[in-house]
């Protein structure tokens, strides 16, 4: 047997062995449980989880709003996987192999945020948890039949009346002004910009290192942040405001632009160590659909917490991040058998273009009685979604004078938009003690 024959025989053996362990061969592997099929219109579905139709519908209500809000600049069309595509079916199919329906915490979409700090929109641990919860909810929605009775109370008999639409409620506190807001917590940013959530409101800044570095509008070393805003229609001649903090001289300016406009220098007056609303020079138009405001670093140490656009030239925002905030109040006298002076209260703000942020859940009580409340469910347009479960842990006896029921916040995906969405609440137990 010649040396050449032995050499080529060994090469052939190694190639065959390599093939056995490739993705094509896998002779010793077992099949995973994430199996996919394509329906007649090209929508891929996980067979183990549900039909193509139920999976796409659930995806559009859970993960898709997150990718469209936070990933569209790259994964909307210029970079694969296209899980933020404007076509929901394309985005759905692209993201399927990045999720693990059996163990959402092990999904690639979650690990990219948690382990690789990939374009987190809040703290990376919080962003990863939001994505993990959305994937879990996706799984639940496509595999669980909605058993809500008419009205969506899930057998809860104690249900408040509905609020007005979010848009109508907002008009009551903004004198009818149309507002769009976007917070730093949902913006995408690049270094040296950082997001600071240790104080309220959370803000973006380039940390002030004392160098008094001043950048030009085109300097690649400057930090950049993009804020998303969504409008249902084209609107012209609006005012753009920023909730900012600036010190005199060397820490008081950004560059800023709306959509494809030109960057302008935005000089901010000294805010005396507080966050204040300061108007950006010029007027700005917005387009129907998504709009992007770009903020670039000019001087380190200048802070920005929120942006607000309104078509009302006379509207002046007030409060540290509360512009457009709604305080919803639900009287509970009827549910308590006629006992007056008791109401449920919650504050609502835009979290981003696709979701609301609820805070400060409170039971007001001037009845002179003790009120016991347990397991409160937020109802959006008359239905309860398991992902909105923050308040189901309430189990409290509230004395005369009232009490806060939950100190945290809850992010709620917009269902039909502010012009349609209405809120109400259901109680497992609500009684006088």
One Martini backbone bead per residue (centre of mass of N, CA, C, O) as a GRO file, in nm:
protein
  433
    1UNK     BB    1   0.094   0.038   0.025
    2UNK     BB    2   0.082   0.352  -0.039
    3UNK     BB    3   0.123   0.663   0.092
    4UNK     BB    4  -0.093   0.803  -0.084
    5UNK     BB    5  -0.330   0.619  -0.014
    6UNK     BB    6  -0.327   0.668   0.288
    7UNK     BB    7  -0.365   0.972   0.282
    8UNK     BB    8  -0.641   0.976   0.120
    9UNK     BB    9  -0.790   0.793   0.315
   10UNK     BB   10  -0.770   0.979   0.561
   11UNK     BB   11  -0.915   1.220   0.438
   12UNK     BB   12  -1.184   1.075   0.382
   13UNK     BB   13  -1.245   0.999   0.675
   14UNK     BB   14  -1.252   1.288   0.790
   15UNK     BB   15  -1.476   1.396   0.610
   16UNK     BB   16  -1.692   1.196   0.701
   17UNK     BB   17  -1.682   1.270   1.001
   18UNK     BB   18  -1.755   1.567   0.966
   19UNK     BB   19  -2.035   1.524   0.838
   20UNK     BB   20  -2.166   1.379   1.082
   21UNK     BB   21  -2.124   1.672   1.260
   22UNK     BB   22  -2.307   1.826   1.105
   23UNK     BB   23  -2.608   1.973   1.030
   24UNK     BB   24  -2.671   1.751   0.815
   25UNK     BB   25  -2.629   1.495   0.987
   26UNK     BB   26  -2.662   1.419   1.296
   27UNK     BB   27  -2.665   1.100   1.396
   28UNK     BB   28  -2.660   1.160   1.737
   29UNK     BB   29  -2.900   1.342   1.738
   30UNK     BB   30  -3.163   1.518   1.866
   31UNK     BB   31  -3.451   1.662   1.838
   32UNK     BB   32  -3.591   1.946   1.864
   33UNK     BB   33  -3.885   2.144   1.971
   34UNK     BB   34  -3.820   2.353   1.729
   35UNK     BB   35  -4.066   2.346   1.496
   36UNK     BB   36  -4.120   2.423   1.147
   37UNK     BB   37  -4.362   2.593   0.939
   38UNK     BB   38  -4.534   2.657   0.624
   39UNK     BB   39  -4.768   2.825   0.491
   40UNK     BB   40  -4.948   2.937   0.213
   41UNK     BB   41  -4.821   3.253   0.285
   42UNK     BB   42  -4.530   3.227   0.444
   43UNK     BB   43  -4.586   3.152   0.745
   44UNK     BB   44  -4.418   3.086   1.028
   45UNK     BB   45  -4.446   2.804   1.259
   46UNK     BB   46  -4.467   2.657   1.570
   47UNK     BB   47  -4.592   2.355   1.614
   48UNK     BB   48  -4.566   2.334   1.933
   49UNK     BB   49  -4.738   2.623   1.976
   50UNK     BB   50  -4.892   2.672   1.687
   51UNK     BB   51  -5.018   2.853   1.459
   52UNK     BB   52  -4.950   3.083   1.231
   53UNK     BB   53  -5.176   3.277   1.310
   54UNK     BB   54  -5.133   3.279   1.623
   55UNK     BB   55  -4.833   3.361   1.619
   56UNK     BB   56  -4.852   3.630   1.466
   57UNK     BB   57  -5.055   3.766   1.654
   58UNK     BB   58  -4.883   3.742   1.914
   59UNK     BB   59  -4.630   3.887   1.810
   60UNK     BB   60  -4.775   4.170   1.752
   61UNK     BB   61  -4.841   4.196   2.084
   62UNK     BB   62  -4.527   4.166   2.189
   63UNK     BB   63  -4.238   4.170   2.032
   64UNK     BB   64  -4.280   4.369   1.793
   65UNK     BB   65  -4.297   4.644   1.947
   66UNK     BB   66  -4.002   4.624   2.043
   67UNK     BB   67  -3.851   4.607   1.768
   68UNK     BB   68  -3.982   4.867   1.644
   69UNK     BB   69  -3.872   5.059   1.876
   70UNK     BB   70  -3.543   4.939   1.910
   71UNK     BB   71  -3.446   4.793   1.598
   72UNK     BB   72  -3.504   4.950   1.319
   73UNK     BB   73  -3.229   5.084   1.231
   74UNK     BB   74  -3.123   4.784   1.154
   75UNK     BB   75  -3.376   4.547   1.154
   76UNK     BB   76  -3.573   4.689   0.927
   77UNK     BB   77  -3.349   4.642   0.648
   78UNK     BB   78  -3.012   4.647   0.676
   79UNK     BB   79  -3.025   4.395   0.893
   80UNK     BB   80  -2.968   4.087   0.987
   81UNK     BB   81  -3.235   4.016   1.125
   82UNK     BB   82  -3.582   4.114   1.030
   83UNK     BB   83  -3.742   4.178   1.328
   84UNK     BB   84  -3.824   4.504   1.228
   85UNK     BB   85  -4.008   4.487   1.011
   86UNK     BB   86  -4.286   4.625   0.851
   87UNK     BB   87  -4.335   4.321   0.809
   88UNK     BB   88  -4.462   4.097   1.024
   89UNK     BB   89  -4.393   3.828   0.879
   90UNK     BB   90  -4.092   3.878   0.845
   91UNK     BB   91  -4.030   3.921   1.143
   92UNK     BB   92  -4.137   3.655   1.248
   93UNK     BB   93  -3.951   3.464   1.080
   94UNK     BB   94  -3.676   3.590   1.182
   95UNK     BB   95  -3.723   3.533   1.508
   96UNK     BB   96  -3.778   3.233   1.573
   97UNK     BB   97  -3.461   3.135   1.599
   98UNK     BB   98  -3.438   3.351   1.867
   99UNK     BB   99  -3.633   3.158   2.023
  100UNK     BB  100  -3.758   3.005   2.341
  101UNK     BB  101  -4.051   2.857   2.437
  102UNK     BB  102  -3.954   2.678   2.678
  103UNK     BB  103  -3.700   2.904   2.740
  104UNK     BB  104  -3.696   3.237   2.730
  105UNK     BB  105  -3.418   3.299   2.884
  106UNK     BB  106  -3.262   3.138   2.627
  107UNK     BB  107  -3.292   3.347   2.431
  108UNK     BB  108  -3.131   3.535   2.206
  109UNK     BB  109  -3.290   3.802   2.258
  110UNK     BB  110  -3.205   3.798   2.564
  111UNK     BB  111  -2.890   3.748   2.562
  112UNK     BB  112  -2.809   4.004   2.408
  113UNK     BB  113  -2.889   4.184   2.649
  114UNK     BB  114  -2.776   4.042   2.908
  115UNK     BB  115  -2.470   3.942   2.793
  116UNK     BB  116  -2.408   4.187   2.548
  117UNK     BB  117  -2.535   4.471   2.551
  118UNK     BB  118  -2.759   4.502   2.305
  119UNK     BB  119  -2.925   4.774   2.273
  120UNK     BB  120  -3.031   4.894   2.526
  121UNK     BB  121  -3.314   5.091   2.664
  122UNK     BB  122  -3.223   5.020   2.936
  123UNK     BB  123  -3.137   4.827   3.135
  124UNK     BB  124  -3.027   4.519   3.050
  125UNK     BB  125  -3.191   4.355   3.257
  126UNK     BB  126  -3.465   4.490   3.189
  127UNK     BB  127  -3.474   4.438   2.886
  128UNK     BB  128  -3.456   4.128   2.910
  129UNK     BB  129  -3.717   4.095   3.076
  130UNK     BB  130  -3.911   4.215   2.872
  131UNK     BB  131  -3.847   4.009   2.648
  132UNK     BB  132  -3.912   3.753   2.808
  133UNK     BB  133  -4.209   3.825   2.868
  134UNK     BB  134  -4.296   3.849   2.570
  135UNK     BB  135  -4.236   3.554   2.492
  136UNK     BB  136  -4.420   3.424   2.701
  137UNK     BB  137  -4.675   3.563   2.593
  138UNK     BB  138  -4.665   3.449   2.312
  139UNK     BB  139  -4.703   3.158   2.396
  140UNK     BB  140  -4.972   3.197   2.546
  141UNK     BB  141  -5.144   3.323   2.309
  142UNK     BB  142  -5.102   3.069   2.098
  143UNK     BB  143  -5.209   2.831   2.327
  144UNK     BB  144  -5.452   3.011   2.436
  145UNK     BB  145  -5.776   3.028   2.500
  146UNK     BB  146  -6.010   3.267   2.520
  147UNK     BB  147  -6.228   3.273   2.823
  148UNK     BB  148  -6.364   3.524   2.816
  149UNK     BB  149  -6.618   3.689   2.887
  150UNK     BB  150  -6.812   3.924   2.838
  151UNK     BB  151  -6.582   4.192   2.917
  152UNK     BB  152  -6.324   4.037   3.045
  153UNK     BB  153  -6.339   3.931   3.375
  154UNK     BB  154  -6.280   3.643   3.469
  155UNK     BB  155  -6.524   3.627   3.692
  156UNK     BB  156  -6.535   3.917   3.767
  157UNK     BB  157  -6.767   4.131   3.942
  158UNK     BB  158  -6.549   4.366   4.009
  159UNK     BB  159  -6.606   4.644   3.797
  160UNK     BB  160  -6.522   4.912   3.655
  161UNK     BB  161  -6.540   5.167   3.481
  162UNK     BB  162  -6.456   5.329   3.207
  163UNK     BB  163  -6.268   5.521   3.056
  164UNK     BB  164  -6.163   5.719   2.858
  165UNK     BB  165  -5.980   5.782   2.631
  166UNK     BB  166  -5.656   5.860   2.628
  167UNK     BB  167  -5.688   6.111   2.454
  168UNK     BB  168  -5.915   6.244   2.624
  169UNK     BB  169  -5.763   6.249   2.894
  170UNK     BB  170  -5.523   6.419   2.796
  171UNK     BB  171  -5.685   6.679   2.717
  172UNK     BB  172  -5.753   6.759   3.016
  173UNK     BB  173  -5.420   6.827   3.074
  174UNK     BB  174  -5.359   6.988   2.769
  175UNK     BB  175  -5.580   7.167   2.638
  176UNK     BB  176  -5.589   6.976   2.363
  177UNK     BB  177  -5.310   6.898   2.309
  178UNK     BB  178  -5.090   6.759   2.094
  179UNK     BB  179  -4.885   6.476   2.193
  180UNK     BB  180  -4.535   6.379   2.190
  181UNK     BB  181  -4.332   6.127   2.346
  182UNK     BB  182  -3.980   6.070   2.463
  183UNK     BB  183  -3.761   5.870   2.636
  184UNK     BB  184  -3.447   5.784   2.743
  185UNK     BB  185  -3.524   5.479   2.814
  186UNK     BB  186  -3.592   5.430   2.478
  187UNK     BB  187  -3.329   5.500   2.369
  188UNK     BB  188  -3.072   5.511   2.135
  189UNK     BB  189  -2.712   5.465   2.201
  190UNK     BB  190  -2.380   5.605   2.212
  191UNK     BB  191  -2.074   5.639   2.275
  192UNK     BB  192  -2.041   5.827   2.566
  193UNK     BB  193  -2.315   5.766   2.616
  194UNK     BB  194  -2.543   5.743   2.895
  195UNK     BB  195  -2.760   5.575   3.122
  196UNK     BB  196  -2.951   5.719   3.399
  197UNK     BB  197  -3.149   5.551   3.678
  198UNK     BB  198  -3.089   5.655   3.983
  199UNK     BB  199  -3.276   5.884   3.892
  200UNK     BB  200  -3.544   6.117   3.875
  201UNK     BB  201  -3.517   6.122   3.577
  202UNK     BB  202  -3.405   5.954   3.334
  203UNK     BB  203  -3.081   5.985   3.159
  204UNK     BB  204  -2.875   6.140   2.912
  205UNK     BB  205  -2.507   6.134   2.892
  206UNK     BB  206  -2.192   6.282   2.905
  207UNK     BB  207  -1.970   6.252   3.116
  208UNK     BB  208  -1.818   6.474   3.340
  209UNK     BB  209  -1.450   6.501   3.321
  210UNK     BB  210  -1.334   6.815   3.281
  211UNK     BB  211  -1.247   6.870   2.968
  212UNK     BB  212  -1.443   7.033   2.785
  213UNK     BB  213  -1.554   6.890   2.544
  214UNK     BB  214  -1.590   6.980   2.193
  215UNK     BB  215  -1.808   6.906   1.935
  216UNK     BB  216  -1.893   6.830   1.634
  217UNK     BB  217  -2.151   6.722   1.421
  218UNK     BB  218  -1.925   6.500   1.279
  219UNK     BB  219  -1.803   6.360   1.513
  220UNK     BB  220  -1.734   6.021   1.579
  221UNK     BB  221  -1.688   6.056   1.906
  222UNK     BB  222  -1.968   6.124   1.947
  223UNK     BB  223  -2.258   6.114   2.087
  224UNK     BB  224  -2.572   5.921   2.026
  225UNK     BB  225  -2.935   5.979   2.005
  226UNK     BB  226  -3.254   5.804   1.961
  227UNK     BB  227  -3.591   5.918   1.918
  228UNK     BB  228  -3.915   5.793   1.925
  229UNK     BB  229  -4.203   5.882   1.714
  230UNK     BB  230  -4.568   5.862   1.686
  231UNK     BB  231  -4.796   5.915   1.408
  232UNK     BB  232  -5.116   5.921   1.243
  233UNK     BB  233  -5.015   6.198   1.110
  234UNK     BB  234  -4.961   6.470   0.943
  235UNK     BB  235  -4.760   6.742   1.084
  236UNK     BB  236  -4.735   7.095   1.137
  237UNK     BB  237  -4.572   7.342   1.311
  238UNK     BB  238  -4.402   7.244   1.559
  239UNK     BB  239  -4.296   7.189   1.891
  240UNK     BB  240  -3.976   7.137   2.053
  241UNK     BB  241  -3.898   6.962   2.354
  242UNK     BB  242  -3.679   6.956   2.651
  243UNK     BB  243  -3.571   6.758   2.922
  244UNK     BB  244  -3.324   6.942   3.100
  245UNK     BB  245  -2.969   6.969   3.200
  246UNK     BB  246  -2.772   7.271   3.278
  247UNK     BB  247  -2.475   7.440   3.263
  248UNK     BB  248  -2.271   7.676   3.243
  249UNK     BB  249  -2.098   7.707   2.940
  250UNK     BB  250  -1.964   7.373   2.915
  251UNK     BB  251  -2.283   7.227   2.983
  252UNK     BB  252  -2.507   7.355   2.727
  253UNK     BB  253  -2.513   7.135   2.467
  254UNK     BB  254  -2.651   7.038   2.150
  255UNK     BB  255  -2.739   6.835   1.888
  256UNK     BB  256  -3.027   6.862   1.651
  257UNK     BB  257  -3.289   6.649   1.494
  258UNK     BB  258  -3.548   6.586   1.248
  259UNK     BB  259  -3.498   6.333   1.084
  260UNK     BB  260  -3.369   6.478   0.773
  261UNK     BB  261  -3.255   6.704   0.897
  262UNK     BB  262  -3.061   6.944   1.032
  263UNK     BB  263  -2.821   7.008   1.235
  264UNK     BB  264  -2.840   7.183   1.542
  265UNK     BB  265  -2.769   7.419   1.775
  266UNK     BB  266  -2.836   7.364   2.133
  267UNK     BB  267  -2.884   7.612   2.358
  268UNK     BB  268  -2.875   7.604   2.718
  269UNK     BB  269  -2.982   7.713   2.993
  270UNK     BB  270  -2.949   7.750   3.311
  271UNK     BB  271  -3.105   7.506   3.553
  272UNK     BB  272  -3.003   7.485   3.852
  273UNK     BB  273  -2.986   7.155   3.885
  274UNK     BB  274  -3.241   7.109   3.699
  275UNK     BB  275  -3.516   6.997   3.543
  276UNK     BB  276  -3.613   7.140   3.223
  277UNK     BB  277  -3.808   7.301   2.994
  278UNK     BB  278  -3.681   7.330   2.655
  279UNK     BB  279  -3.676   7.489   2.362
  280UNK     BB  280  -3.637   7.428   2.037
  281UNK     BB  281  -3.540   7.556   1.771
  282UNK     BB  282  -3.786   7.592   1.577
  283UNK     BB  283  -3.982   7.408   1.353
  284UNK     BB  284  -4.181   7.093   1.327
  285UNK     BB  285  -4.233   6.810   1.141
  286UNK     BB  286  -4.454   6.528   1.098
  287UNK     BB  287  -4.507   6.194   1.031
  288UNK     BB  288  -4.663   5.932   0.938
  289UNK     BB  289  -4.553   5.747   1.191
  290UNK     BB  290  -4.227   5.735   1.213
  291UNK     BB  291  -4.003   5.921   1.427
  292UNK     BB  292  -3.675   6.097   1.448
  293UNK     BB  293  -3.466   6.202   1.712
  294UNK     BB  294  -3.148   6.361   1.708
  295UNK     BB  295  -2.883   6.340   1.954
  296UNK     BB  296  -2.582   6.525   1.995
  297UNK     BB  297  -2.280   6.574   2.104
  298UNK     BB  298  -2.103   6.865   2.241
  299UNK     BB  299  -2.130   6.867   2.567
  300UNK     BB  300  -2.041   6.762   2.848
  301UNK     BB  301  -2.305   6.715   3.103
  302UNK     BB  302  -2.549   6.710   2.931
  303UNK     BB  303  -2.900   6.660   2.988
  304UNK     BB  304  -3.155   6.404   2.886
  305UNK     BB  305  -3.504   6.279   2.939
  306UNK     BB  306  -3.697   6.436   2.721
  307UNK     BB  307  -3.941   6.451   2.456
  308UNK     BB  308  -4.153   6.707   2.289
  309UNK     BB  309  -4.443   6.723   2.072
  310UNK     BB  310  -4.630   7.010   1.937
  311UNK     BB  311  -4.880   7.201   1.765
  312UNK     BB  312  -4.892   7.383   2.016
  313UNK     BB  313  -4.751   7.698   2.061
  314UNK     BB  314  -4.882   7.749   2.369
  315UNK     BB  315  -4.752   7.506   2.486
  316UNK     BB  316  -4.627   7.437   2.826
  317UNK     BB  317  -4.440   7.240   2.985
  318UNK     BB  318  -4.456   7.050   3.296
  319UNK     BB  319  -4.258   6.899   3.482
  320UNK     BB  320  -4.075   6.601   3.560
  321UNK     BB  321  -4.215   6.409   3.318
  322UNK     BB  322  -4.552   6.507   3.314
  323UNK     BB  323  -4.618   6.549   3.033
  324UNK     BB  324  -4.932   6.418   2.972
  325UNK     BB  325  -5.028   6.323   3.231
  326UNK     BB  326  -5.244   6.080   3.374
  327UNK     BB  327  -5.522   6.082   3.608
  328UNK     BB  328  -5.693   5.808   3.712
  329UNK     BB  329  -6.040   5.777   3.827
  330UNK     BB  330  -6.224   5.523   4.029
  331UNK     BB  331  -6.515   5.476   4.146
  332UNK     BB  332  -6.640   5.249   4.437
  333UNK     BB  333  -6.929   5.266   4.555
  334UNK     BB  334  -7.091   5.047   4.403
  335UNK     BB  335  -6.893   4.805   4.486
  336UNK     BB  336  -6.959   4.898   4.814
  337UNK     BB  337  -7.270   4.950   4.859
  338UNK     BB  338  -7.247   5.292   4.885
  339UNK     BB  339  -6.973   5.366   4.970
  340UNK     BB  340  -6.813   5.656   5.020
  341UNK     BB  341  -6.482   5.782   4.939
  342UNK     BB  342  -6.389   5.568   4.710
  343UNK     BB  343  -6.081   5.522   4.514
  344UNK     BB  344  -5.908   5.464   4.217
  345UNK     BB  345  -5.554   5.530   4.134
  346UNK     BB  346  -5.374   5.632   3.827
  347UNK     BB  347  -5.082   5.671   3.633
  348UNK     BB  348  -5.026   5.798   3.290
  349UNK     BB  349  -4.781   5.723   3.037
  350UNK     BB  350  -4.561   5.737   2.802
  351UNK     BB  351  -4.306   5.514   2.709
  352UNK     BB  352  -4.381   5.480   2.403
  353UNK     BB  353  -4.516   5.419   2.091
  354UNK     BB  354  -4.628   5.113   2.221
  355UNK     BB  355  -4.653   5.224   2.529
  356UNK     BB  356  -4.740   5.221   2.864
  357UNK     BB  357  -4.714   5.393   3.191
  358UNK     BB  358  -4.773   5.275   3.515
  359UNK     BB  359  -4.843   5.458   3.822
  360UNK     BB  360  -4.944   5.510   4.139
  361UNK     BB  361  -5.112   5.309   4.297
  362UNK     BB  362  -5.433   5.399   4.454
  363UNK     BB  363  -5.626   5.427   4.760
  364UNK     BB  364  -5.891   5.621   4.823
  365UNK     BB  365  -5.995   5.721   5.173
  366UNK     BB  366  -6.303   5.891   5.325
  367UNK     BB  367  -6.517   5.688   5.486
  368UNK     BB  368  -6.413   5.570   5.781
  369UNK     BB  369  -6.310   5.296   5.665
  370UNK     BB  370  -6.219   4.974   5.598
  371UNK     BB  371  -6.033   4.849   5.309
  372UNK     BB  372  -6.043   4.555   5.114
  373UNK     BB  373  -5.778   4.443   4.886
  374UNK     BB  374  -5.761   4.206   4.597
  375UNK     BB  375  -5.657   4.149   4.308
  376UNK     BB  376  -5.565   4.344   4.046
  377UNK     BB  377  -5.701   4.416   3.718
  378UNK     BB  378  -5.614   4.514   3.416
  379UNK     BB  379  -5.829   4.671   3.171
  380UNK     BB  380  -5.812   4.652   2.816
  381UNK     BB  381  -6.090   4.687   2.656
  382UNK     BB  382  -6.215   4.455   2.867
  383UNK     BB  383  -5.924   4.309   2.901
  384UNK     BB  384  -5.708   4.053   3.016
  385UNK     BB  385  -5.352   4.036   3.056
  386UNK     BB  386  -5.099   3.847   3.193
  387UNK     BB  387  -4.871   4.072   3.152
  388UNK     BB  388  -5.070   4.256   3.353
  389UNK     BB  389  -4.974   4.151   3.683
  390UNK     BB  390  -4.871   4.350   3.908
  391UNK     BB  391  -5.163   4.386   4.076
  392UNK     BB  392  -5.216   4.079   4.178
  393UNK     BB  393  -5.045   4.129   4.464
  394UNK     BB  394  -5.261   4.265   4.603
  395UNK     BB  395  -5.289   4.274   4.980
  396UNK     BB  396  -5.506   4.506   5.144
  397UNK     BB  397  -5.557   4.725   5.419
  398UNK     BB  398  -5.734   5.034   5.413
  399UNK     BB  399  -5.736   5.319   5.559
  400UNK     BB  400  -5.817   5.605   5.655
  401UNK     BB  401  -5.669   5.812   5.383
  402UNK     BB  402  -5.517   5.593   5.250
  403UNK     BB  403  -5.311   5.411   4.992
  404UNK     BB  404  -5.055   5.255   4.861
  405UNK     BB  405  -5.034   4.958   4.647
  406UNK     BB  406  -4.793   5.033   4.429
  407UNK     BB  407  -4.454   5.135   4.364
  408UNK     BB  408  -4.452   5.054   4.081
  409UNK     BB  409  -4.432   4.975   3.740
  410UNK     BB  410  -4.623   4.946   3.421
  411UNK     BB  411  -4.604   4.788   3.111
  412UNK     BB  412  -4.830   4.869   2.833
  413UNK     BB  413  -4.960   4.768   2.557
  414UNK     BB  414  -5.085   4.891   2.290
  415UNK     BB  415  -5.374   4.803   2.118
  416UNK     BB  416  -5.543   5.063   1.945
  417UNK     BB  417  -5.479   5.323   2.068
  418UNK     BB  418  -5.549   5.634   2.202
  419UNK     BB  419  -5.830   5.670   2.044
  420UNK     BB  420  -5.942   5.382   2.195
  421UNK     BB  421  -5.822   5.330   2.457
  422UNK     BB  422  -5.936   5.168   2.764
  423UNK     BB  423  -5.981   5.175   3.120
  424UNK     BB  424  -5.990   4.920   3.379
  425UNK     BB  425  -6.099   4.742   3.686
  426UNK     BB  426  -6.042   4.439   3.870
  427UNK     BB  427  -6.174   4.238   4.151
  428UNK     BB  428  -6.166   3.989   4.375
  429UNK     BB  429  -6.145   4.193   4.630
  430UNK     BB  430  -6.403   4.427   4.770
  431UNK     BB  431  -6.422   4.554   5.109
  432UNK     BB  432  -6.566   4.608   5.410
  433UNK     BB  433  -6.414   4.628   5.765
   0.00000   0.00000   0.00000
